[in-house]
Amino acid sequence: MGRGRDGMVLAIQALRAFAVLSVVVDHAFPGLWPGGFVGVDVFFVISGCLMTTHLVRERDAGALSLAGFYLRRARRLLPAALLVLAATAVATLLLLPPAWRPTTLGDIAAAAAYGVNWWLVARAVSYFAEGGPASPVKHFWSLSVEEQFYLVWPALVLLAARLGRRGRGTTASSLAVLLSAVVLLSFAAALVATGRDRTAAYFMTQGRVWEFAMGGLAGLAAPAAARSGPLLRGALFLAAWPVLFAAGFLLGPNARVPGLDIVPVTIATSVLFALGDQHGVGPAGRLIAWRPVQWLGARSYSLYLWHWPLLVFAPFLLGSGILHPWQAALSVLVSLGLAELTYRQVENRFRAGRAAPLQRRPVRALAGYLLASALVALAALGLAARETERAEDVADRLFQLSQMPGPCFGGRAAEPGADCPLSHRLTDEDFALQTWSTQRVAVPNGALCQNEPGDAVLRPCEWGAAEPKVRRRIAMLGDSHSGMWAAAIIPFAEAEGIRIISYQASSCAATDDPHSFAVYLAADRRAACLAWRQAATAAVLADPSIDTVLVSANAHQQAIWTGSGWAEDDGAGFARLWMRIVAAGKRVVVIDDVPLLRAPLPDCLARPHPDDDPCARPAAEVPTVTPLGRAVARLSTDRVTFLSLRDVFCDDALCHAIIGGIPAYMDADHISAPLARSLSPRLYAAIIRPANAP
């Protein structure tokens, strides 16, 4: 078998080179190699191959030491990884905007603990997401999966050895049976996971283990592959490489990964590993042995570590806001240089250099590596806590300011006669730290409630004035765009003796049209939305104590599903529902939807920008009439009050994201709690005055 200068089989280094180049090109130049993410799957198969063959060889020789195995893995992986994580933490503090630092530092801590894949699942992060803040350590998810694989794989080999002795077989034969079972079980888990939640399934360990097991089977099959005929070996070789390249071109963000779509990649990689350098194809063999290919394969680990943080930080370092192609190319070149330095000065030194004597005491040496990882994780957590505290302090300050807002604070700046020339410039740059998680809604006597998508069970909650001070009851009905106005009602709810009964369901507006949905609501969750609508509507209609129903919706994204596509929502379903409420003797207050931004405001404000209100949207792009407005136009009753706030958000030229010196949104379409509180007088006029009118 041919080997490179580092003793590695040439074909394996070529696979590594292909894998890392695929990932780097996919990240640096999206669309050029849309299936480049398959490089990670290639890495998984290679790891399964190498670890299985090494463990079996050591077990058969009677030299398998768990402490020694884990120490070798730690020396091979941890020094370079911890170096990159430490550098990323420093760059985060120096380059990233404060709004992104707490989450990014938390990601670094999870990466240092090799659990970032599950951390990303918990945060509902999508590997294929475009726009928004990209974590500079998101690529560590694959390394976390590998480390989790390393924890259990030696035990599987030991189990196979014991089963082999009992059944008078060999470790390899018993292991082949176990690995086949692992492939079936893990692949079944992957199919189930991708069917339920493809975003989370991408990072889940249990749905990835089958790829490692496929590699293990390939390693066990390598001796048999070497004994096969040259024609068969050549045919398999010439078939496998095109499969890998075809996957890079044909797969994309919608691929079923780690499910069916990745099976050809794992099979092709397994075949190439089993063949090794005994493929018998001369021209291809010379290409595989080509020095640049081998150089890239040897440095694939360090290149994988460095390339993604540099791509994330480049726009901030260069002040461009977005990553231009030339910046991506420059980042890749710098990554190659850092990979070379890390390979020579870190990987090689710890793997076989001065650190070699430590192997005489593997447990103590392993503890040292684990302690280093723990220290990096704890340091990142400490820094994240500090940055989070800063954001919380800003949220508290905004809350206090919104309790007694000045004439140019928030929505007050849009009042007639207000003289606020700097309304669309942040009064304090730290206000950009406001995010969804730092809102101060301050619901008295209770908490806001909201059904998650797919939850049809009615879960109302109440807040506001308490008995015996309750003089009237108001229902809030609709999706989260209805619930976001709670902060505007709280300032006068108790004083007016108002008790609020909240019926909220995320992504499920209250309408009487069974075909009207938010366009982003998954098809398999529409039935639950319909059931919740019916239950919530029935509950409101049946409650005689409710005299007013406040409704709103994410109307800019509400449409009619025709069965084959989306059509404009004409508002008829909303109008029918409101008339049912009116017929039950209640009033309806409709708050029209706010303009939709192009991107979440915290992310937009975090990017370098020269303008006072960089996230404003041209007013011509924002429809002046929503389905809610069209519904009101269908009615001729004074029992329905319509409140439009377009004058607060939009002028003739722009719909603004900064209003009255503060962020108007907490994402791309939900207004911030401080802005809502500044608009409390408008809601008071719409809710209280009509009810008091003779």
Secondary structure, DSSP 8 states (H G I E B T S, - for coil): --B-TTS-BHHHHHHHHHHHHHHHHHHHSTTTSTTTTHHHHHHHHHHHHHHHHHHHHHHHTT---HHHHHHHHHHHHHHHHHHHHHHHHHHHHHHS-GGGHHHHHHHHHHHHTT-HHHHHHHTT--TT--SS---TTTTHHHHHHHHHHHHHHHHHHHHHHHHHHHTT--HHHHHHHHHHHHHHHHHHHHHHHHHH-HHHHTT-STTTHHHHHHHHHHHHHHHHHHHS-HHHHHHHHHHHHHHHHHHHHH--TTS-TTTGGGHHHHHHHHHHHHHTT----HHHHHHHT-HHHHHHHHTHHHHHHHHHHHHHHHHHHHT-SS--HHHHHHHHHHHHHHHHHHIIIIIHHHHHSTTGGGGGSHHHHHHHHHHHHHHHHHHHHHHHHHHHHHHHHHHHHHHHHHHS--TTSGGGGGSTT---TTTTS-SSGGGGG--GGG-----TTS----B-TT--S---EEEES-TTS--EEEEEEESHHHHTTHHHHHHHHTTTTEEEEEEEBTT----S-TTEEETTS-GGGHHHHHHHHHHHHHHHHH-TTEEEEEEE--GGGEEEE-SSSEEE--SHHHHHHHHHHHHTT-EEEEE------SS-HHHHHHS--SSSSTT-EEGGGS-S--HHHHHHHT---TTEEEE--HHHHB-SSEE-SEETTEESBSSSSSB-HHHHHHTHHHHHHHHHHHHH--
